[in-house]
Amino acid sequence: MAQKGEFSVLLTDEALSALDRLDKSVRERVKKRLEALRTLRPARTLRKHGEVWILEIGDFRALYLIDEKAATRTIFFIGNHKEYQKRYLKMFG
């Protein structure tokens, strides 16, 4: 349960699957950043699609949506920069 001012971080099945495919060291680094997302102030959105937020983790990106009422941040994509570019084109291209 999230404390006041904190968000619950949820992962879609797609994001969980992507996380599981990462090398162990990268996976641990990504998990730490995702955990920090509970209190981390969102920093970057997609320019033309402001409802989609980006979390940068080295060469990897996580895309997520924020639901202020439910106090959740839902991760729906995790991948390296090349995979991120493909996903962006698929979504908005």
mmCIF file as gemmi writes it, N, C-alpha and C atoms, coordinates in Angstrom:
data_model
loop_
_atom_site.group_PDB
_atom_site.id
_atom_site.type_symbol
_atom_site.label_atom_id
_atom_site.label_alt_id
_atom_site.label_comp_id
_atom_site.label_asym_id
_atom_site.label_entity_id
_atom_site.label_seq_id
_atom_site.pdbx_PDB_ins_code
_atom_site.Cartn_x
_atom_site.Cartn_y
_atom_site.Cartn_z
_atom_site.occupancy
_atom_site.B_iso_or_equiv
_atom_site.pdbx_formal_charge
_atom_site.auth_seq_id
_atom_site.auth_asym_id
_atom_site.pdbx_PDB_model_num
ATOM 1 N N . MET Axp A 1 ? 0.844 -1.182 0 1 0 ? 1 A 1
ATOM 2 C CA . MET Axp A 1 ? 0 0 0 1 0 ? 1 A 1
ATOM 3 C C . MET Axp A 1 ? 0.889 1.245 0 1 0 ? 1 A 1
ATOM 4 N N . ALA Axp A 2 ? 0.571 2.175 -0.87 1 0 ? 2 A 1
ATOM 5 C CA . ALA Axp A 2 ? 1.363 3.395 -0.983 1 0 ? 2 A 1
ATOM 6 C C . ALA Axp A 2 ? 1.052 4.337 0.171 1 0 ? 2 A 1
ATOM 7 N N . GLN Axp A 3 ? 2.067 4.991 0.678 1 0 ? 3 A 1
ATOM 8 C CA . GLN Axp A 3 ? 1.912 6.001 1.715 1 0 ? 3 A 1
ATOM 9 C C . GLN Axp A 3 ? 1.479 7.304 1.051 1 0 ? 3 A 1
ATOM 10 N N . LYS Axp A 4 ? 1.039 8.263 1.839 1 0 ? 4 A 1
ATOM 11 C CA . LYS Axp A 4 ? 0.634 9.546 1.288 1 0 ? 4 A 1
ATOM 12 C C . LYS Axp A 4 ? 1.809 10.162 0.524 1 0 ? 4 A 1
ATOM 13 N N . GLY Axp A 5 ? 1.538 10.617 -0.695 1 0 ? 5 A 1
ATOM 14 C CA . GLY Axp A 5 ? 2.585 11.202 -1.523 1 0 ? 5 A 1
ATOM 15 C C . GLY Axp A 5 ? 3.364 10.18 -2.331 1 0 ? 5 A 1
ATOM 16 N N . GLU Axp A 6 ? 3.049 8.902 -2.139 1 0 ? 6 A 1
ATOM 17 C CA . GLU Axp A 6 ? 3.703 7.844 -2.895 1 0 ? 6 A 1
ATOM 18 C C . GLU Axp A 6 ? 2.72 7.237 -3.889 1 0 ? 6 A 1
ATOM 19 N N . PHE Axp A 7 ? 3.278 6.638 -4.909 1 0 ? 7 A 1
ATOM 20 C CA . PHE Axp A 7 ? 2.493 5.954 -5.92 1 0 ? 7 A 1
ATOM 21 C C . PHE Axp A 7 ? 2.797 4.466 -5.864 1 0 ? 7 A 1
ATOM 22 N N . SER Axp A 8 ? 1.818 3.665 -6.203 1 0 ? 8 A 1
ATOM 23 C CA . SER Axp A 8 ? 2.063 2.24 -6.428 1 0 ? 8 A 1
ATOM 24 C C . SER Axp A 8 ? 2.583 2.116 -7.851 1 0 ? 8 A 1
ATOM 25 N N . VAL Axp A 9 ? 3.59 1.288 -8.045 1 0 ? 9 A 1
ATOM 26 C CA . VAL Axp A 9 ? 4.139 1.062 -9.384 1 0 ? 9 A 1
ATOM 27 C C . VAL Axp A 9 ? 3.67 -0.309 -9.842 1 0 ? 9 A 1
ATOM 28 N N . LEU Axp A 10 ? 2.93 -0.314 -10.944 1 0 ? 10 A 1
ATOM 29 C CA . LEU Axp A 10 ? 2.381 -1.534 -11.515 1 0 ? 10 A 1
ATOM 30 C C . LEU Axp A 10 ? 3.054 -1.814 -12.842 1 0 ? 10 A 1
ATOM 31 N N . LEU Axp A 11 ? 3.191 -3.076 -13.177 1 0 ? 11 A 1
ATOM 32 C CA . LEU Axp A 11 ? 3.771 -3.466 -14.464 1 0 ? 11 A 1
ATOM 33 C C . LEU Axp A 11 ? 2.763 -4.307 -15.232 1 0 ? 11 A 1
ATOM 34 N N . THR Axp A 12 ? 2.602 -3.987 -16.5 1 0 ? 12 A 1
ATOM 35 C CA . THR Axp A 12 ? 1.758 -4.814 -17.351 1 0 ? 12 A 1
ATOM 36 C C . THR Axp A 12 ? 2.473 -6.136 -17.599 1 0 ? 12 A 1
ATOM 37 N N . ASP Axp A 13 ? 1.743 -7.104 -18.144 1 0 ? 13 A 1
ATOM 38 C CA . ASP Axp A 13 ? 2.357 -8.388 -18.472 1 0 ? 13 A 1
ATOM 39 C C . ASP Axp A 13 ? 3.508 -8.206 -19.456 1 0 ? 13 A 1
ATOM 40 N N . GLU Axp A 14 ? 3.326 -7.306 -20.422 1 0 ? 14 A 1
ATOM 41 C CA . GLU Axp A 14 ? 4.379 -7.034 -21.408 1 0 ? 14 A 1
ATOM 42 C C . GLU Axp A 14 ? 5.638 -6.499 -20.733 1 0 ? 14 A 1
ATOM 43 N N . ALA Axp A 15 ? 5.466 -5.568 -19.799 1 0 ? 15 A 1
ATOM 44 C CA . ALA Axp A 15 ? 6.616 -4.992 -19.097 1 0 ? 15 A 1
ATOM 45 C C . ALA Axp A 15 ? 7.3 -6.043 -18.218 1 0 ? 15 A 1
ATOM 46 N N . LEU Axp A 16 ? 6.519 -6.862 -17.533 1 0 ? 16 A 1
ATOM 47 C CA . LEU Axp A 16 ? 7.099 -7.929 -16.703 1 0 ? 16 A 1
ATOM 48 C C . LEU Axp A 16 ? 7.904 -8.904 -17.547 1 0 ? 16 A 1
ATOM 49 N N . SER Axp A 17 ? 7.368 -9.257 -18.696 1 0 ? 17 A 1
ATOM 50 C CA . SER Axp A 17 ? 8.062 -10.171 -19.597 1 0 ? 17 A 1
ATOM 51 C C . SER Axp A 17 ? 9.381 -9.563 -20.072 1 0 ? 17 A 1
ATOM 52 N N . ALA Axp A 18 ? 9.347 -8.281 -20.426 1 0 ? 18 A 1
ATOM 53 C CA . ALA Axp A 18 ? 10.568 -7.594 -20.871 1 0 ? 18 A 1
ATOM 54 C C . ALA Axp A 18 ? 11.598 -7.541 -19.744 1 0 ? 18 A 1
ATOM 55 N N . LEU Axp A 19 ? 11.141 -7.277 -18.539 1 0 ? 19 A 1
ATOM 56 C CA . LEU Axp A 19 ? 12.041 -7.224 -17.379 1 0 ? 19 A 1
ATOM 57 C C . LEU Axp A 19 ? 12.693 -8.581 -17.154 1 0 ? 19 A 1
ATOM 58 N N . ASP Axp A 20 ? 11.935 -9.644 -17.276 1 0 ? 20 A 1
ATOM 59 C CA . ASP Axp A 20 ? 12.46 -10.999 -17.075 1 0 ? 20 A 1
ATOM 60 C C . ASP Axp A 20 ? 13.515 -11.373 -18.115 1 0 ? 20 A 1
ATOM 61 N N . ARG Axp A 21 ? 13.442 -10.799 -19.302 1 0 ? 21 A 1
ATOM 62 C CA . ARG Axp A 21 ? 14.392 -11.131 -20.369 1 0 ? 21 A 1
ATOM 63 C C . ARG Axp A 21 ? 15.73 -10.405 -20.227 1 0 ? 21 A 1
ATOM 64 N N . LEU Axp A 22 ? 15.816 -9.414 -19.365 1 0 ? 22 A 1
ATOM 65 C CA . LEU Axp A 22 ? 17.061 -8.657 -19.2 1 0 ? 22 A 1
ATOM 66 C C . LEU Axp A 22 ? 18.109 -9.465 -18.45 1 0 ? 22 A 1
ATOM 67 N N . ASP Axp A 23 ? 19.385 -9.161 -18.714 1 0 ? 23 A 1
ATOM 68 C CA . ASP Axp A 23 ? 20.472 -9.749 -17.933 1 0 ? 23 A 1
ATOM 69 C C . ASP Axp A 23 ? 20.266 -9.384 -16.468 1 0 ? 23 A 1
ATOM 70 N N . LYS Axp A 24 ? 20.731 -10.237 -15.588 1 0 ? 24 A 1
ATOM 71 C CA . LYS Axp A 24 ? 20.484 -10.055 -14.159 1 0 ? 24 A 1
ATOM 72 C C . LYS Axp A 24 ? 20.946 -8.683 -13.647 1 0 ? 24 A 1
ATOM 73 N N . SER Axp A 25 ? 22.139 -8.247 -14.014 1 0 ? 25 A 1
ATOM 74 C CA . SER Axp A 25 ? 22.65 -6.958 -13.506 1 0 ? 25 A 1
ATOM 75 C C . SER Axp A 25 ? 21.798 -5.793 -14.014 1 0 ? 25 A 1
ATOM 76 N N . VAL Axp A 26 ? 21.401 -5.841 -15.261 1 0 ? 26 A 1
ATOM 77 C CA . VAL Axp A 26 ? 20.555 -4.781 -15.832 1 0 ? 26 A 1
ATOM 78 C C . VAL Axp A 26 ? 19.179 -4.831 -15.183 1 0 ? 26 A 1
ATOM 79 N N . ARG Axp A 27 ? 18.651 -6.032 -15.024 1 0 ? 27 A 1
ATOM 80 C CA . ARG Axp A 27 ? 17.329 -6.207 -14.411 1 0 ? 27 A 1
ATOM 81 C C . ARG Axp A 27 ? 17.304 -5.601 -13.013 1 0 ? 27 A 1
ATOM 82 N N . GLU Axp A 28 ? 18.344 -5.821 -12.222 1 0 ? 28 A 1
ATOM 83 C CA . GLU Axp A 28 ? 18.4 -5.272 -10.864 1 0 ? 28 A 1
ATOM 84 C C . GLU Axp A 28 ? 18.449 -3.743 -10.889 1 0 ? 28 A 1
ATOM 85 N N . ARG Axp A 29 ? 19.215 -3.192 -11.821 1 0 ? 29 A 1
ATOM 86 C CA . ARG Axp A 29 ? 19.288 -1.729 -11.943 1 0 ? 29 A 1
ATOM 87 C C . ARG Axp A 29 ? 17.933 -1.153 -12.34 1 0 ? 29 A 1
ATOM 88 N N . VAL Axp A 30 ? 17.261 -1.797 -13.271 1 0 ? 30 A 1
ATOM 89 C CA . VAL Axp A 30 ? 15.934 -1.346 -13.702 1 0 ? 30 A 1
ATOM 90 C C . VAL Axp A 30 ? 14.949 -1.445 -12.545 1 0 ? 30 A 1
ATOM 91 N N . LYS Axp A 31 ? 14.983 -2.544 -11.8 1 0 ? 31 A 1
ATOM 92 C CA . LYS Axp A 31 ? 14.079 -2.711 -10.657 1 0 ? 31 A 1
ATOM 93 C C . LYS Axp A 31 ? 14.265 -1.594 -9.623 1 0 ? 31 A 1
ATOM 94 N N . LYS Axp A 32 ? 15.51 -1.22 -9.368 1 0 ? 32 A 1
ATOM 95 C CA . LYS Axp A 32 ? 15.772 -0.142 -8.402 1 0 ? 32 A 1
ATOM 96 C C . LYS Axp A 32 ? 15.172 1.177 -8.868 1 0 ? 32 A 1
ATOM 97 N N . ARG Axp A 33 ? 15.32 1.467 -10.159 1 0 ? 33 A 1
ATOM 98 C CA . ARG Axp A 33 ? 14.749 2.71 -10.704 1 0 ? 33 A 1
ATOM 99 C C . ARG Axp A 33 ? 13.233 2.675 -10.686 1 0 ? 33 A 1
ATOM 100 N N . LEU Axp A 34 ? 12.659 1.51 -10.961 1 0 ? 34 A 1
ATOM 101 C CA . LEU Axp A 34 ? 11.203 1.399 -10.917 1 0 ? 34 A 1
ATOM 102 C C . LEU Axp A 34 ? 10.694 1.578 -9.492 1 0 ? 34 A 1
ATOM 103 N N . GLU Axp A 35 ? 11.411 1.042 -8.529 1 0 ? 35 A 1
ATOM 104 C CA . GLU Axp A 35 ? 11.029 1.219 -7.128 1 0 ? 35 A 1
ATOM 105 C C . GLU Axp A 35 ? 11.122 2.699 -6.738 1 0 ? 35 A 1
ATOM 106 N N . ALA Axp A 36 ? 12.142 3.382 -7.232 1 0 ? 36 A 1
ATOM 107 C CA . ALA Axp A 36 ? 12.297 4.81 -6.943 1 0 ? 36 A 1
ATOM 108 C C . ALA Axp A 36 ? 11.159 5.624 -7.554 1 0 ? 36 A 1
ATOM 109 N N . LEU Axp A 37 ? 10.515 5.073 -8.563 1 0 ? 37 A 1
ATOM 110 C CA . LEU Axp A 37 ? 9.412 5.762 -9.228 1 0 ? 37 A 1
ATOM 111 C C . LEU Axp A 37 ? 8.219 5.957 -8.29 1 0 ? 37 A 1
ATOM 112 N N . ARG Axp A 38 ? 8.201 5.243 -7.19 1 0 ? 38 A 1
ATOM 113 C CA . ARG Axp A 38 ? 7.124 5.419 -6.196 1 0 ? 38 A 1
ATOM 114 C C . ARG Axp A 38 ? 7.08 6.861 -5.698 1 0 ? 38 A 1
ATOM 115 N N . THR Axp A 39 ? 8.246 7.469 -5.528 1 0 ? 39 A 1
ATOM 116 C CA . THR Axp A 39 ? 8.305 8.837 -4.992 1 0 ? 39 A 1
ATOM 117 C C . THR Axp A 39 ? 8.987 9.814 -5.942 1 0 ? 39 A 1
ATOM 118 N N . LEU Axp A 40 ? 9.615 9.3 -6.982 1 0 ? 40 A 1
ATOM 119 C CA . LEU Axp A 40 ? 10.333 10.135 -7.933 1 0 ? 40 A 1
ATOM 120 C C . LEU Axp A 40 ? 9.379 11.056 -8.671 1 0 ? 40 A 1
ATOM 121 N N . ARG Axp A 41 ? 9.764 12.299 -8.791 1 0 ? 41 A 1
ATOM 122 C CA . ARG Axp A 41 ? 8.946 13.262 -9.521 1 0 ? 41 A 1
ATOM 123 C C . ARG Axp A 41 ? 9.105 12.999 -11.019 1 0 ? 41 A 1
ATOM 124 N N . PRO Axp A 42 ? 7.996 12.843 -11.752 1 0 ? 42 A 1
ATOM 125 C CA . PRO Axp A 42 ? 8.109 12.604 -13.195 1 0 ? 42 A 1
ATOM 126 C C . PRO Axp A 42 ? 8.869 13.735 -13.867 1 0 ? 42 A 1
ATOM 127 N N . ALA Axp A 43 ? 9.767 13.37 -14.79 1 0 ? 43 A 1
ATOM 128 C CA . ALA Axp A 43 ? 10.641 14.381 -15.376 1 0 ? 43 A 1
ATOM 129 C C . ALA Axp A 43 ? 10.4 14.605 -16.855 1 0 ? 43 A 1
ATOM 130 N N . ARG Axp A 44 ? 9.958 13.583 -17.575 1 0 ? 44 A 1
ATOM 131 C CA . ARG Axp A 44 ? 9.925 13.728 -19.026 1 0 ? 44 A 1
ATOM 132 C C . ARG Axp A 44 ? 8.72 13.017 -19.628 1 0 ? 44 A 1
ATOM 133 N N . THR Axp A 45 ? 8.007 13.73 -20.491 1 0 ? 45 A 1
ATOM 134 C CA . THR Axp A 45 ? 6.913 13.126 -21.239 1 0 ? 45 A 1
ATOM 135 C C . THR Axp A 45 ? 7.279 13.118 -22.713 1 0 ? 45 A 1
ATOM 136 N N . LEU Axp A 46 ? 6.522 12.379 -23.478 1 0 ? 46 A 1
ATOM 137 C CA . LEU Axp A 46 ? 6.687 12.438 -24.925 1 0 ? 46 A 1
ATOM 138 C C . LEU Axp A 46 ? 6.106 13.771 -25.387 1 0 ? 46 A 1
ATOM 139 N N . ARG Axp A 47 ? 6.819 14.499 -26.2 1 0 ? 47 A 1
ATOM 140 C CA . ARG Axp A 47 ? 6.431 15.853 -26.59 1 0 ? 47 A 1
ATOM 141 C C . ARG Axp A 47 ? 4.996 15.966 -27.089 1 0 ? 47 A 1
ATOM 142 N N . LYS Axp A 48 ? 4.647 15.141 -28.041 1 0 ? 48 A 1
ATOM 143 C CA . LYS Axp A 48 ? 3.316 15.242 -28.641 1 0 ? 48 A 1
ATOM 144 C C . LYS Axp A 48 ? 2.274 14.39 -27.926 1 0 ? 48 A 1
ATOM 145 N N . HIS Axp A 49 ? 2.721 13.609 -26.971 1 0 ? 49 A 1
ATOM 146 C CA . HIS Axp A 49 ? 1.831 12.685 -26.278 1 0 ? 49 A 1
ATOM 147 C C . HIS Axp A 49 ? 2.125 12.784 -24.785 1 0 ? 49 A 1
ATOM 148 N N . GLY Axp A 50 ? 1.759 13.905 -24.203 1 0 ? 50 A 1
ATOM 149 C CA . GLY Axp A 50 ? 2.111 14.232 -22.826 1 0 ? 50 A 1
ATOM 150 C C . GLY Axp A 50 ? 1.603 13.301 -21.759 1 0 ? 50 A 1
ATOM 151 N N . GLU Axp A 51 ? 0.658 12.43 -22.104 1 0 ? 51 A 1
ATOM 152 C CA . GLU Axp A 51 ? 0.145 11.49 -21.099 1 0 ? 51 A 1
ATOM 153 C C . GLU Axp A 51 ? 1.088 10.306 -20.893 1 0 ? 51 A 1
ATOM 154 N N . VAL Axp A 52 ? 2.027 10.124 -21.798 1 0 ? 52 A 1
ATOM 155 C CA . VAL Axp A 52 ? 3.001 9.025 -21.695 1 0 ? 52 A 1
ATOM 156 C C . VAL Axp A 52 ? 4.303 9.588 -21.133 1 0 ? 52 A 1
ATOM 157 N N . TRP Axp A 53 ? 4.766 8.993 -20.043 1 0 ? 53 A 1
ATOM 158 C CA . TRP Axp A 53 ? 5.976 9.432 -19.372 1 0 ? 53 A 1
ATOM 159 C C . TRP Axp A 53 ? 7.122 8.476 -19.666 1 0 ? 53 A 1
ATOM 160 N N . ILE Axp A 54 ? 8.346 9.007 -19.63 1 0 ? 54 A 1
ATOM 161 C CA . ILE Axp A 54 ? 9.546 8.222 -19.911 1 0 ? 54 A 1
ATOM 162 C C . ILE Axp A 54 ? 10.439 8.205 -18.68 1 0 ? 54 A 1
ATOM 163 N N . LEU Axp A 55 ? 10.908 7.027 -18.31 1 0 ? 55 A 1
ATOM 164 C CA . LEU Axp A 55 ? 11.908 6.881 -17.262 1 0 ? 55 A 1
ATOM 165 C C . LEU Axp A 55 ? 13.17 6.361 -17.942 1 0 ? 55 A 1
ATOM 166 N N . GLU Axp A 56 ? 14.231 7.132 -17.875 1 0 ? 56 A 1
ATOM 167 C CA . GLU Axp A 56 ? 15.502 6.738 -18.481 1 0 ? 56 A 1
ATOM 168 C C . GLU Axp A 56 ? 16.336 5.979 -17.458 1 0 ? 56 A 1
ATOM 169 N N . ILE Axp A 57 ? 16.848 4.83 -17.888 1 0 ? 57 A 1
ATOM 170 C CA . ILE Axp A 57 ? 17.658 3.971 -17.023 1 0 ? 57 A 1
ATOM 171 C C . ILE Axp A 57 ? 18.87 3.557 -17.846 1 0 ? 57 A 1
ATOM 172 N N . GLY Axp A 58 ? 19.885 4.391 -17.876 1 0 ? 58 A 1
ATOM 173 C CA . GLY Axp A 58 ? 21.036 4.127 -18.732 1 0 ? 58 A 1
ATOM 174 C C . GLY Axp A 58 ? 20.603 4.103 -20.184 1 0 ? 58 A 1
ATOM 175 N N . ASP Axp A 59 ? 20.896 3.011 -20.885 1 0 ? 59 A 1
ATOM 176 C CA . ASP Axp A 59 ? 20.494 2.852 -22.284 1 0 ? 59 A 1
ATOM 177 C C . ASP Axp A 59 ? 19.066 2.323 -22.42 1 0 ? 59 A 1
ATOM 178 N N . PHE Axp A 60 ? 18.4 2.095 -21.318 1 0 ? 60 A 1
ATOM 179 C CA . PHE Axp A 60 ? 17.046 1.548 -21.339 1 0 ? 60 A 1
ATOM 180 C C . PHE Axp A 60 ? 16.017 2.627 -21.048 1 0 ? 60 A 1
ATOM 181 N N . ARG Axp A 61 ? 14.796 2.364 -21.514 1 0 ? 61 A 1
ATOM 182 C CA . ARG Axp A 61 ? 13.678 3.272 -21.306 1 0 ? 61 A 1
ATOM 183 C C . ARG Axp A 61 ? 12.502 2.471 -20.773 1 0 ? 61 A 1
ATOM 184 N N . ALA Axp A 62 ? 11.748 3.108 -19.893 1 0 ? 62 A 1
ATOM 185 C CA . ALA Axp A 62 ? 10.474 2.564 -19.437 1 0 ? 62 A 1
ATOM 186 C C . ALA Axp A 62 ? 9.419 3.609 -19.751 1 0 ? 62 A 1
ATOM 187 N N . LEU Axp A 63 ? 8.339 3.191 -20.359 1 0 ? 63 A 1
ATOM 188 C CA . LEU Axp A 63 ? 7.222 4.084 -20.641 1 0 ? 63 A 1
ATOM 189 C C . LEU Axp A 63 ? 6.113 3.764 -19.653 1 0 ? 63 A 1
ATOM 190 N N . TYR Axp A 64 ? 5.48 4.821 -19.135 1 0 ? 64 A 1
ATOM 191 C CA . TYR Axp A 64 ? 4.435 4.591 -18.145 1 0 ? 64 A 1
ATOM 192 C C . TYR Axp A 64 ? 3.362 5.665 -18.187 1 0 ? 64 A 1
ATOM 193 N N . LEU Axp A 65 ? 2.25 5.335 -17.575 1 0 ? 65 A 1
ATOM 194 C CA . LEU Axp A 65 ? 1.119 6.24 -17.447 1 0 ? 65 A 1
ATOM 195 C C . LEU Axp A 65 ? 0.908 6.518 -15.964 1 0 ? 65 A 1
ATOM 196 N N . ILE Axp A 66 ? 0.412 7.7 -15.663 1 0 ? 66 A 1
ATOM 197 C CA . ILE Axp A 66 ? 0.153 8.083 -14.277 1 0 ? 66 A 1
ATOM 198 C C . ILE Axp A 66 ? -1.354 8.238 -14.076 1 0 ? 66 A 1
ATOM 199 N N . ASP Axp A 67 ? -1.866 7.64 -13.007 1 0 ? 67 A 1
ATOM 200 C CA . ASP Axp A 67 ? -3.25 7.829 -12.591 1 0 ? 67 A 1
ATOM 201 C C . ASP Axp A 67 ? -3.204 8.486 -11.219 1 0 ? 67 A 1
ATOM 202 N N . GLU Axp A 68 ? -3.401 9.794 -11.205 1 0 ? 68 A 1
ATOM 203 C CA . GLU Axp A 68 ? -3.307 10.556 -9.955 1 0 ? 68 A 1
ATOM 204 C C . GLU Axp A 68 ? -4.361 10.117 -8.936 1 0 ? 68 A 1
ATOM 205 N N . LYS Axp A 69 ? -5.588 9.87 -9.403 1 0 ? 69 A 1
ATOM 206 C CA . LYS Axp A 69 ? -6.672 9.486 -8.482 1 0 ? 69 A 1
ATOM 207 C C . LYS Axp A 69 ? -6.382 8.167 -7.792 1 0 ? 69 A 1
ATOM 208 N N . ALA Axp A 70 ? -5.895 7.2 -8.553 1 0 ? 70 A 1
ATOM 209 C CA . ALA Axp A 70 ? -5.588 5.883 -7.987 1 0 ? 70 A 1
ATOM 210 C C . ALA Axp A 70 ? -4.185 5.821 -7.397 1 0 ? 70 A 1
ATOM 211 N N . ALA Axp A 71 ? -3.412 6.888 -7.565 1 0 ? 71 A 1
ATOM 212 C CA . ALA Axp A 71 ? -2.026 6.953 -7.082 1 0 ? 71 A 1
ATOM 213 C C . ALA Axp A 71 ? -1.208 5.787 -7.622 1 0 ? 71 A 1
ATOM 214 N N . THR Axp A 72 ? -1.314 5.566 -8.945 1 0 ? 72 A 1
ATOM 215 C CA . THR Axp A 72 ? -0.557 4.494 -9.575 1 0 ? 72 A 1
ATOM 216 C C . THR Axp A 72 ? 0.254 5.022 -10.749 1 0 ? 72 A 1
ATOM 217 N N . ARG Axp A 73 ? 1.334 4.355 -10.998 1 0 ? 73 A 1
ATOM 218 C CA . ARG Axp A 73 ? 2.151 4.561 -12.191 1 0 ? 73 A 1
ATOM 219 C C . ARG Axp A 73 ? 2.287 3.194 -12.833 1 0 ? 73 A 1
ATOM 220 N N . THR Axp A 74 ? 1.759 3.073 -14.037 1 0 ? 74 A 1
ATOM 221 C CA . THR Axp A 74 ? 1.716 1.781 -14.703 1 0 ? 74 A 1
ATOM 222 C C . THR Axp A 74 ? 2.739 1.728 -15.823 1 0 ? 74 A 1
ATOM 223 N N . ILE Axp A 75 ? 3.72 0.867 -15.649 1 0 ? 75 A 1
ATOM 224 C CA . ILE Axp A 75 ? 4.765 0.652 -16.644 1 0 ? 75 A 1
ATOM 225 C C . ILE Axp A 75 ? 4.208 -0.283 -17.711 1 0 ? 75 A 1
ATOM 226 N N . PHE Axp A 76 ? 4.252 0.152 -18.975 1 0 ? 76 A 1
ATOM 227 C CA . PHE Axp A 76 ? 3.751 -0.719 -20.032 1 0 ? 76 A 1
ATOM 228 C C . PHE Axp A 76 ? 4.819 -1.086 -21.052 1 0 ? 76 A 1
ATOM 229 N N . PHE Axp A 77 ? 6.027 -0.522 -20.916 1 0 ? 77 A 1
ATOM 230 C CA . PHE Axp A 77 ? 7.109 -0.863 -21.828 1 0 ? 77 A 1
ATOM 231 C C . PHE Axp A 77 ? 8.441 -0.719 -21.121 1 0 ? 77 A 1
ATOM 232 N N . ILE Axp A 78 ? 9.333 -1.699 -21.321 1 0 ? 78 A 1
ATOM 233 C CA . ILE Axp A 78 ? 10.718 -1.628 -20.868 1 0 ? 78 A 1
ATOM 234 C C . ILE Axp A 78 ? 11.574 -2.161 -22.006 1 0 ? 78 A 1
ATOM 235 N N . GLY Axp A 79 ? 12.582 -1.398 -22.424 1 0 ? 79 A 1
ATOM 236 C CA . GLY Axp A 79 ? 13.456 -1.874 -23.485 1 0 ? 79 A 1
ATOM 237 C C . GLY Axp A 79 ? 14.614 -0.938 -23.713 1 0 ? 79 A 1
ATOM 238 N N . ASN Axp A 80 ? 15.556 -1.393 -24.538 1 0 ? 80 A 1
ATOM 239 C CA . ASN Axp A 80 ? 16.7 -0.535 -24.856 1 0 ? 80 A 1
ATOM 240 C C . ASN Axp A 80 ? 16.246 0.571 -25.815 1 0 ? 80 A 1
ATOM 241 N N . HIS Axp A 81 ? 17.137 1.48 -26.13 1 0 ? 81 A 1
ATOM 242 C CA . HIS Axp A 81 ? 16.75 2.64 -26.918 1 0 ? 81 A 1
ATOM 243 C C . HIS Axp A 81 ? 16.224 2.252 -28.301 1 0 ? 81 A 1
ATOM 244 N N . LYS Axp A 82 ? 16.827 1.255 -28.911 1 0 ? 82 A 1
ATOM 245 C CA . LYS Axp A 82 ? 16.382 0.801 -30.234 1 0 ? 82 A 1
ATOM 246 C C . LYS Axp A 82 ? 14.959 0.236 -30.159 1 0 ? 82 A 1
ATOM 247 N N . GLU Axp A 83 ? 14.687 -0.577 -29.137 1 0 ? 83 A 1
ATOM 248 C CA . GLU Axp A 83 ? 13.345 -1.117 -28.943 1 0 ? 83 A 1
ATOM 249 C C . GLU Axp A 83 ? 12.342 -0.003 -28.643 1 0 ? 83 A 1
ATOM 250 N N . TYR Axp A 84 ? 12.792 0.987 -27.88 1 0 ? 84 A 1
ATOM 251 C CA . TYR Axp A 84 ? 11.956 2.141 -27.553 1 0 ? 84 A 1
ATOM 252 C C . TYR Axp A 84 ? 11.563 2.897 -28.827 1 0 ? 84 A 1
ATOM 253 N N . GLN Axp A 85 ? 12.515 3.118 -29.727 1 0 ? 85 A 1
ATOM 254 C CA . GLN Axp A 85 ? 12.209 3.824 -30.971 1 0 ? 85 A 1
ATOM 255 C C . GLN Axp A 85 ? 11.187 3.046 -31.803 1 0 ? 85 A 1
ATOM 256 N N . LYS Axp A 86 ? 11.349 1.726 -31.882 1 0 ? 86 A 1
ATOM 257 C CA . LYS Axp A 86 ? 10.382 0.898 -32.618 1 0 ? 86 A 1
ATOM 258 C C . LYS Axp A 86 ? 9 1.001 -31.992 1 0 ? 86 A 1
ATOM 259 N N . ARG Axp A 87 ? 8.945 0.944 -30.669 1 0 ? 87 A 1
ATOM 260 C CA . ARG Axp A 87 ? 7.653 1.017 -29.964 1 0 ? 87 A 1
ATOM 261 C C . ARG Axp A 87 ? 6.999 2.365 -30.185 1 0 ? 87 A 1
ATOM 262 N N . TYR Axp A 88 ? 7.797 3.425 -30.138 1 0 ? 88 A 1
ATOM 263 C CA . TYR Axp A 88 ? 7.264 4.771 -30.345 1 0 ? 88 A 1
ATOM 264 C C . TYR Axp A 88 ? 6.632 4.872 -31.739 1 0 ? 88 A 1
ATOM 265 N N . LEU Axp A 89 ? 7.329 4.39 -32.752 1 0 ? 89 A 1
ATOM 266 C CA . LEU Axp A 89 ? 6.795 4.439 -34.114 1 0 ? 89 A 1
ATOM 267 C C . LEU Axp A 89 ? 5.535 3.596 -34.247 1 0 ? 89 A 1
ATOM 268 N N . LYS Axp A 90 ? 5.512 2.464 -33.576 1 0 ? 90 A 1
ATOM 269 C CA . LYS Axp A 90 ? 4.334 1.594 -33.617 1 0 ? 90 A 1
ATOM 270 C C . LYS Axp A 90 ? 3.129 2.284 -32.973 1 0 ? 90 A 1
ATOM 271 N N . MET Axp A 91 ? 3.374 2.986 -31.874 1 0 ? 91 A 1
ATOM 272 C CA . MET Axp A 91 ? 2.301 3.648 -31.148 1 0 ? 91 A 1
ATOM 273 C C . MET Axp A 91 ? 1.828 4.924 -31.827 1 0 ? 91 A 1
ATOM 274 N N . PHE Axp A 92 ? 2.777 5.728 -32.308 1 0 ? 92 A 1
ATOM 275 C CA . PHE Axp A 92 ? 2.442 7.077 -32.76 1 0 ? 92 A 1
ATOM 276 C C . PHE Axp A 92 ? 2.837 7.391 -34.182 1 0 ? 92 A 1
ATOM 277 N N . GLY Axp A 93 ? 3.572 6.45 -34.846 1 0 ? 93 A 1
ATOM 278 C CA . GLY Axp A 93 ? 4.125 6.709 -36.163 1 0 ? 93 A 1
ATOM 279 C C . GLY Axp A 93 ? 3.108 6.855 -37.199 1 0 ? 93 A 1
